[in-house]
Amino acid sequence: MAGRKISARQFFISMFVSRVAAAIALNGRYAGEGNPLETIVSYVLSMGLGFLIALPIWGLHHRRPQWDLGRAAVEDMGFIGKLVPLLYFLYFVLMNGTSLALFQLFLMDTVNPAFPAALVAAALTGAALYGALRGIEAVARCATCVFVLLLLGCGLVFGIVAWRFSPENLEPLFYDGFSRTYEGVFLFIARTSVFADMAILLPMVKGRKGLGFALWAGGTALFVGAALLLVAGCLGRYAGTQGFPVYVLSSITQVRSMQRLDAVFTGVWMMGLAVKLAFGLYACRVCLSSLKRDPGPCRGGAWAGALLTEGTALCAAFLPWAREYLMDTRLLFLCTAAAGFVLPLLVLLIDLLRGKKPRGEEENHAKT
């Protein structure tokens, strides 16, 4: 697995697609509410905070460029270090499961299809599993194609609905104080899995990774800002009464015989979600392979991750008590903070305290 590489452009395009899948799923009940303009501010602040959160990941990657965080923890901490890749495995299952559950809730509450929503979720999980088993290169190539379709689809919807934009629908910023803005920052950090993705998958990425991360943060901020600005300017306070306001935004658009474009919204969400699930399942492979002495492929990790993801999604979608617990913003924030900052910082500090030279330096020293 260590020999498989994708470019930084492919990796962060994939992360952009995954992020868009989460952004268009903004939901007043499950994913935050309030003035859309304040939500834009929250997202920009969360991206700025993201640069600080990612510092331990970059530090460890600089010292151990060939090791993912799970492998570094096992090498530095021995048997106890095996807890780290296991925790990351559970984190990816949780994030994948809640994302899939949110899509099921959207189908059941808004679309009401003639077939069970669970079948759609199972199909998405199966497609993601196939991609994860094929390898990170296959998932990245698929994500690049989805990226192009996403830009075309969202560009079509946003371009048409922009004619309905009215500045009179915009509400003043911070009219009720800053509490909702702070809540929005916690919400976006809670649902940002890119930090854990980088911690596990950066060794498989080549190229200018720092630039890619900066472009990812700026690009997603522009996309989310544009979507929320259109929601605010086109729907006004009506947006706050809707479960999925971006879906409502797409459903009011018409293109002659095509009529409503809500199918475009659903298609974009499904494609982005499939990419997100596939990267999460591949990360599950890497996590369980870190537990082996021989860091070879662990296809069973993807299978286990897929089964647990599907189980988590079904529980969150059909059991109200499980939904309230699994999709709680505070829980997701704590998990993301642990996976994105606390665990990388802990492993980095232990690696520094051991005082052992990075592997590349040891090999060069031995050669001389």
C-alpha positions in Angstrom: 0.0 0.0 0.0 2.9 2.3 0.6 3.8 2.2 -3.1 0.5 3.5 -4.3 0.5 7.3 -4.8 -1.9 9.9 -6.0 -1.1 13.6 -6.7 -1.9 16.3 -4.3 -4.3 17.7 -6.8 -6.2 14.5 -7.0 -6.3 14.1 -3.2 -7.6 17.6 -2.5 -10.1 17.5 -5.4 -11.4 14.4 -3.8 -11.6 16.2 -0.5 -13.4 19.1 -2.1 -16.0 16.7 -3.6 -16.5 15.1 -0.2 -16.9 18.5 1.4 -19.5 19.6 -1.1 -21.5 16.5 -0.3 -21.6 17.7 3.4 -22.1 21.4 2.5 -25.2 20.9 0.4 -26.7 18.8 3.1 -27.0 21.8 5.5 -30.1 21.0 7.5 -31.7 23.1 10.2 -32.4 20.1 12.5 -29.4 17.9 12.0 -26.7 20.2 10.7 -27.2 23.7 12.1 -29.6 26.7 11.5 -29.6 30.4 11.6 -28.9 33.4 9.3 -27.2 32.0 6.2 -24.9 35.1 6.1 -23.7 34.3 9.6 -23.2 30.7 8.5 -20.8 32.0 5.8 -18.8 33.8 8.5 -18.8 30.6 10.6 -17.4 28.6 7.7 -14.6 31.0 6.9 -13.6 31.0 10.6 -13.7 27.2 10.7 -11.4 27.1 7.7 -9.0 29.5 9.4 -9.1 27.4 12.6 -8.5 24.3 10.4 -4.9 25.5 9.5 -4.1 25.5 13.3 -5.8 22.1 13.8 -3.7 20.6 11.1 -0.3 21.7 12.4 0.5 18.5 14.3 -0.4 16.4 11.3 1.9 18.4 9.1 4.7 18.2 11.8 4.4 14.4 12.0 4.2 14.0 8.3 7.4 16.2 7.9 9.3 13.8 10.3 7.8 10.6 9.0 6.7 11.1 5.4 6.4 7.4 4.7 4.3 6.6 7.8 0.6 7.2 8.3 -0.3 8.3 11.8 -1.5 4.8 12.8 1.8 3.2 11.7 3.8 6.0 13.5 1.8 5.3 16.7 2.5 1.6 16.5 6.2 2.1 15.8 6.7 4.7 18.5 4.4 3.3 21.2 4.4 -0.4 20.6 1.3 -2.4 21.7 -0.5 0.6 23.2 0.0 2.5 20.0 -2.4 0.0 18.3 -5.2 1.8 20.0 -4.6 4.8 17.7 -5.4 3.2 14.3 -8.4 1.4 16.0 -9.7 4.8 17.1 -9.3 6.2 13.6 -11.1 3.2 12.2 -14.1 3.9 14.5 -13.9 7.6 13.6 -14.2 6.9 9.9 -17.1 4.5 10.5 -18.9 7.2 12.5 -18.4 10.0 10.0 -19.4 7.8 7.1 -22.4 6.4 8.9 -23.8 9.7 9.9 -23.3 11.2 6.4 -25.1 8.2 4.9 -27.8 8.4 7.6 -28.4 12.1 6.7 -28.9 11.2 3.1 -31.4 8.5 4.1 -33.3 11.0 6.2 -33.4 13.4 3.2 -34.9 10.7 1.0 -37.5 9.7 3.6 -38.5 13.2 4.8 -38.3 15.1 1.5 -38.2 12.9 -1.6 -40.4 10.0 -0.4 -39.3 7.6 -3.1 -41.4 4.6 -4.0 -38.5 2.2 -2.9 -36.9 1.9 0.5 -34.2 4.6 1.2 -32.2 1.8 2.9 -31.7 0.2 -0.6 -30.2 3.4 -1.9 -27.9 3.6 1.1 -26.8 0.0 0.6 -26.1 0.6 -3.1 -23.9 3.7 -2.2 -22.1 1.7 0.4 -21.5 -1.1 -2.1 -20.2 1.3 -4.7 -17.9 2.9 -2.2 -16.7 -0.5 -1.0 -15.9 -1.5 -4.6 -13.8 1.6 -5.0 -12.0 1.1 -1.8 -11.1 -2.4 -2.8 -9.8 -1.2 -6.1 -7.4 1.2 -4.5 -6.9 4.9 -3.8 -5.9 5.6 -7.4 -9.3 4.3 -8.7 -11.2 6.4 -6.1 -9.2 9.5 -6.9 -9.8 9.1 -10.7 -13.5 8.7 -10.0 -13.5 11.8 -7.8 -11.9 13.9 -10.5 -14.8 12.9 -12.9 -17.3 13.7 -10.2 -15.6 17.0 -9.6 -16.3 18.1 -13.2 -19.9 16.9 -13.1 -20.3 18.7 -9.7 -19.1 22.0 -11.1 -21.4 21.7 -14.2 -24.4 20.7 -12.2 -24.0 23.2 -9.4 -23.1 25.9 -11.9 -26.3 25.2 -13.8 -28.5 25.4 -10.7 -26.7 28.4 -9.2 -26.6 30.3 -12.5 -30.4 29.9 -13.0 -31.5 30.6 -9.5 -29.3 33.7 -9.3 -32.0 35.5 -11.3 -34.3 35.2 -8.2 -31.8 36.8 -5.9 -33.1 39.8 -4.0 -31.0 41.9 -1.6 -34.2 42.6 0.4 -34.2 39.0 1.6 -30.9 39.4 3.3 -30.9 39.7 7.1 -28.5 41.9 9.0 -25.4 40.2 10.4 -25.1 39.4 14.1 -28.6 40.9 14.9 -29.0 38.4 17.7 -25.3 38.4 18.8 -22.5 36.1 18.0 -23.8 32.9 19.6 -25.0 31.3 16.3 -21.8 32.2 14.6 -19.8 30.3 17.3 -22.2 27.4 17.0 -21.6 27.3 13.3 -17.9 27.1 13.7 -18.2 24.1 16.0 -20.7 22.5 13.5 -18.4 22.8 10.5 -15.3 21.6 12.4 -17.4 18.7 13.7 -18.3 17.6 10.2 -14.9 18.1 8.7 -13.1 14.8 8.3 -10.3 16.1 6.1 -7.9 16.2 9.1 -8.3 12.5 9.8 -8.1 11.8 6.1 -4.7 13.6 5.9 -3.4 11.9 9.0 -4.0 8.5 7.5 -3.6 9.1 3.7 -0.9 11.8 3.3 1.9 9.3 2.9 0.1 8.2 -0.3 0.0 11.7 -1.7 2.8 13.3 -3.7 3.3 16.9 -4.8 2.6 20.3 -3.1 0.4 19.2 -0.3 0.4 22.4 1.6 -0.7 24.4 -1.4 -3.4 21.8 -2.1 -4.7 22.1 1.5 -4.8 25.9 1.2 -6.7 25.7 -2.2 -9.1 23.2 -0.7 -9.9 25.5 2.2 -10.3 28.5 -0.1 -12.3 26.6 -2.7 -14.7 25.1 -0.3 -15.2 28.5 1.4 -16.1 30.0 -2.0 -18.5 27.2 -2.8 -20.3 27.2 0.6 -20.4 31.0 0.6 -22.0 31.1 -2.9 -24.6 28.5 -1.9 -25.5 30.1 1.3 -25.7 33.6 -0.2 -28.1 32.3 -2.9 -30.1 30.6 -0.2 -30.4 33.8 1.8 -31.1 36.0 -1.2 -33.6 33.7 -2.9 -35.4 32.2 0.0 -35.1 34.7 2.8 -36.6 33.6 6.1 -38.4 30.9 4.2 -35.1 29.0 4.2 -35.2 28.6 8.0 -38.5 26.6 7.8 -37.1 24.0 5.4 -35.3 20.8 6.2 -32.9 21.1 3.3 -32.8 24.6 2.0 -30.3 24.0 -0.8 -32.6 21.3 -2.1 -35.5 23.8 -2.0 -33.3 26.3 -3.8 -32.7 23.7 -6.6 -36.4 22.7 -6.7 -37.6 26.2 -7.6 -35.5 26.4 -10.7 -36.9 25.7 -14.2 -35.3 25.1 -17.6 -38.0 24.9 -20.1 -38.9 21.2 -20.5 -36.6 20.1 -17.7 -38.7 22.0 -15.2 -37.3 21.5 -11.6 -33.7 20.8 -11.1 -34.0 19.1 -7.8 -32.8 15.8 -9.4 -29.5 17.6 -10.1 -29.1 18.3 -6.4 -29.9 14.7 -5.5 -27.4 13.4 -8.1 -24.6 15.7 -6.9 -25.1 14.7 -3.3 -25.1 11.0 -4.2 -21.9 11.3 -6.3 -20.1 13.3 -3.6 -21.3 11.0 -0.9 -20.0 7.9 -2.8 -16.6 9.5 -3.0 -16.6 10.4 0.7 -17.6 6.9 1.7 -14.9 5.3 -0.6 -12.1 7.4 0.9 -13.4 6.6 4.4 -13.4 2.9 3.7 -10.0 3.0 2.1 -8.7 4.8 5.2 -10.2 1.9 7.2 -8.1 -0.4 5.2 -5.0 1.6 6.0 -5.9 1.7 9.7 -6.2 -2.0 10.1 -3.1 -2.7 8.0 -1.2 -0.6 10.6 -1.9 -3.3 13.2 0.0 -5.9 11.1 3.8 -6.4 11.2 3.9 -6.4 7.5 2.2 -3.2 6.3 0.6 -4.8 3.3 -3.0 -4.4 2.0 -5.8 -5.3 4.4 -8.9 -5.7 2.3 -10.8 -7.0 5.4 -10.6 -3.4 6.8 -12.7 -2.1 4.0 -15.3 -4.9 4.4 -15.5 -4.4 8.1 -15.7 -0.6 7.7 -18.5 -1.0 5.1 -20.6 -3.3 7.3 -20.2 -1.1 10.4 -20.9 2.0 8.3 -24.1 0.6 7.0 -25.2 -0.5 10.5 -24.4 2.9 11.9 -26.4 4.6 9.1 -29.4 2.3 9.6 -29.4 2.9 13.4 -29.1 6.7 13.0 -31.9 6.8 10.3 -34.5 4.5 11.9 -33.8 4.7 15.7 -34.6 8.2 17.1 -32.5 7.7 20.3 -29.5 6.5 18.2 -30.0 9.5 15.9 -29.9 12.0 18.7 -26.7 10.5 20.0 -24.8 9.7 16.8 -25.6 13.0 15.1 -25.0 15.2 18.1 -22.7 18.1 17.1 -20.9 18.0 20.4 -20.0 14.3 20.0 -18.9 14.8 16.4 -16.8 17.9 17.4 -15.1 16.0 20.2 -14.3 13.1 17.9 -13.0 15.4 15.1 -10.9 17.3 17.6 -9.4 14.1 18.9 -8.7 12.6 15.4 -7.6 15.9 13.8 -5.5 17.5 16.6 -5.2 15.6 19.9 -4.0 12.2 18.7 -1.6 13.7 16.0 -0.2 16.0 18.7 0.3 13.1 21.1 2.0 10.9 18.6 4.2 13.8 17.4 5.3 14.6 21.0 6.1 11.0 21.7 8.1 10.8 18.4 10.0 13.9 19.4 10.7 12.7 22.9 12.1 9.4 21.7 14.7 11.5 19.9 15.0 8.9 17.1 15.9 10.2 13.7 13.3 10.0 10.9 13.7 6.8 8.8 15.0 8.7 5.8 17.8 10.2 7.8 18.7 6.9 9.3 19.0 5.2 5.9 21.1 8.0 4.5 23.4 7.9 7.6 23.8 4.1 7.2 24.7 4.5 3.5 27.4 7.0 4.4 
